[in-house]
Amino acid sequence: MSVILRLKREGAKKKPFYHIVAANSRSPRDGKSLEIIGTYDPRRESHCVTIDRVQFEKWIQRGAQMSDTVRSLLSKLNN
């Protein structure tokens, strides 16, 4: 089973809110996830991103890959 760190959409219609999750790469975008690692709120001015570094490092050490979107969000977070 390959694991990917990606966004899972939550929230209401026209009001998106995303969870950053570790999920099986074959599961659907909004399907079952293994663990919630953080959140992303695109509706705020600062595009609020929060992430649990301990859980993130755990999944990276286990060989999880990041989606392109999560990679770009984390690069913006580090800058």
C-alpha positions in Angstrom: 0.0 0.0 0.0 1.4 3.3 -1.0 0.5 6.3 1.2 0.2 9.9 -0.1 -0.2 13.1 1.9 -3.0 15.1 0.2 -5.9 17.4 0.7 -9.4 16.1 1.7 -12.2 18.6 1.0 -14.7 19.4 3.8 -17.0 22.3 4.3 -20.2 23.5 2.7 -21.0 24.3 -0.9 -18.9 27.4 -2.0 -17.1 27.4 1.4 -14.2 25.0 1.1 -12.1 23.8 4.0 -9.4 21.1 3.6 -7.8 18.6 5.9 -4.2 17.5 5.1 -4.4 13.7 5.4 -2.4 10.6 5.0 -4.4 8.3 2.7 -4.0 5.3 0.5 -3.1 6.5 -3.0 -5.9 4.4 -4.5 -8.7 5.8 -2.3 -10.9 8.6 -3.6 -10.1 12.2 -2.7 -12.8 12.5 -0.1 -12.7 8.8 0.9 -11.3 7.1 4.0 -8.0 8.5 5.3 -5.5 6.9 7.6 -4.8 10.0 9.7 -5.5 13.8 9.7 -2.2 15.7 9.8 -3.3 19.3 9.5 -5.7 21.8 8.0 -5.9 24.4 5.2 -8.4 27.2 5.0 -8.3 29.0 1.7 -11.0 31.5 2.6 -8.9 33.4 5.1 -6.7 36.2 3.9 -3.5 34.5 5.1 -4.6 31.1 3.7 -4.2 29.6 7.1 -2.2 26.3 7.1 -1.6 24.3 10.2 0.3 21.0 10.4 1.4 18.6 13.1 5.1 18.3 12.4 5.5 15.1 14.5 2.9 13.2 12.5 4.1 14.7 9.2 7.7 13.5 9.9 6.4 10.1 11.0 4.6 9.6 7.6 7.6 10.9 5.6 9.9 8.5 7.4 7.5 5.7 6.6 7.8 6.5 2.9 4.7 8.6 2.2 4.8 10.8 -0.8 3.3 14.4 -0.9 0.9 15.6 -3.5 2.0 18.6 -5.5 -0.6 20.8 -3.8 0.6 19.8 -0.3 4.2 20.3 -1.3 3.5 23.9 -2.5 1.5 24.7 0.6 4.4 23.6 2.8 6.9 25.5 0.8 4.9 28.7 1.3 4.6 27.9 5.0 8.4 27.6 5.4 9.0 31.0 3.6 
